Amino acid sequence: MNNEYFSFELIKTDPDTGARAGILHTPHGDIETPVYMPVGTQATVKGVFPRDLKEAGTQILLANTYHLYMRPGDGIVKEAGGLHKFMNWDRPILTDSGGFQVFSLAKLNKITDAGVEFSSNVDGSRHFFTPEKAMEVEENLGADIIMAFDECSEYGFDHAQADAAMRRTGAWLERCYKHHEAQNRPFQALFPIIQGNLYKDLRGESLARCLPFVRHGIAIGGLSVGEPKPLMYEILDFLKDKMPSDVPRYLMGVGSPDCLIEGTMRGVDMFDCVLATRIARNGTALTSRGRIVVRNGKYKEDFTPLDEECDCYCCRHYTKAYLRHLVNVGEMYGAMLLSLHNISFLHRLMRGLRAAILGGYVREFAAEFYRKYGGEGKW
């Protein structure tokens, strides 16, 4: 469903794989899909300037509702004029619901149908998140795309546990939608989240519960949380032809190169993950020939670029030897350069996938990527 602020153009679907190329129109600009979204947890992508993100091709960022609620507080962000002004980012922003962090980071006290009571991981203070509260926080943050409050069941949950979480997520979605509609904020798009763990019957039921509330997009949550990748792909295969085709589909928390390819080949349009910057801070780079750990001794006298096929600032100006030196002496510039490179690498991968979808050679593109990078797809 379109309005004056949001619309989605599905330009082409690959008839062989189901991979899709489209454009999502938002109040802060257009997003060409499929797209990888860097994560700016605390209203910043760690170690990367906004100007450099733009040069790398970043179209949209993700920020974290839970962390910004804790510090500096969503009221402060609202007073500053919303996240776009607060963090000086004039392109689209997506905020998650905070649900995953409430369950994974906070010292959990009690989950009820009403909401979640928990202690802060920052200072131990007590808080109570309801679907309505999550919506209020996201409204104050002011992102273009906001996520419904959900319960993410852990990998290993039995069917009964996963079923209870899925049903609670469905009930909370109704409350999120009702609150969001009452606030009359058409410039914020609310995405429902499909849950259900690794149980196909629960995923199908969760999708059915989401459909009445799908307006501008739909998300798949509760994957990439420890399960083997083939099981994640199995769930994506199950959902692919069942999800709405006229809105973007967002796979939450997924961002390794192989998962970006495999997700795209299964009809997913949007991805996010902290991987790019997290491994950069440990001295690891994503390259066209696979991962490189630049702190290793074999790069001490390697005066070649990190990736011969990359034209990012890091690869244009610095060598593996220099990057190894920065990492091994603990200079923050090393993590900054590697973070920029990894983000640039993933953006280039997504642009390549999009071109392959439009050109009708997506299988060939994926096969060539795996030939050089290592590994193979399961499609």
TAPECOR-V346006 format. One record per helix or strand of 2 or more residues. SS is the DSSP state (2 for helix, 1 for strand). FROM is the first residue (numbers start at 1). TO is the last residue. If there is no record, write none. Layout:
BEGIN
SS FROM TO
SS FROM TO
END
This chain:
BEGIN
1 7 13
1 20 26
1 29 33
1 35 39
2 50 56
1 60 63
2 65 70
2 74 79
2 83 86
1 92 95
2 99 104
1 107 111
1 116 119
1 126 129
2 131 141
1 145 147
2 159 183
1 189 194
2 200 211
1 217 220
2 229 240
1 248 251
2 257 264
1 270 273
2 275 281
1 284 287
1 290 293
2 297 299
2 313 317
2 320 328
2 332 359
2 362 373
END
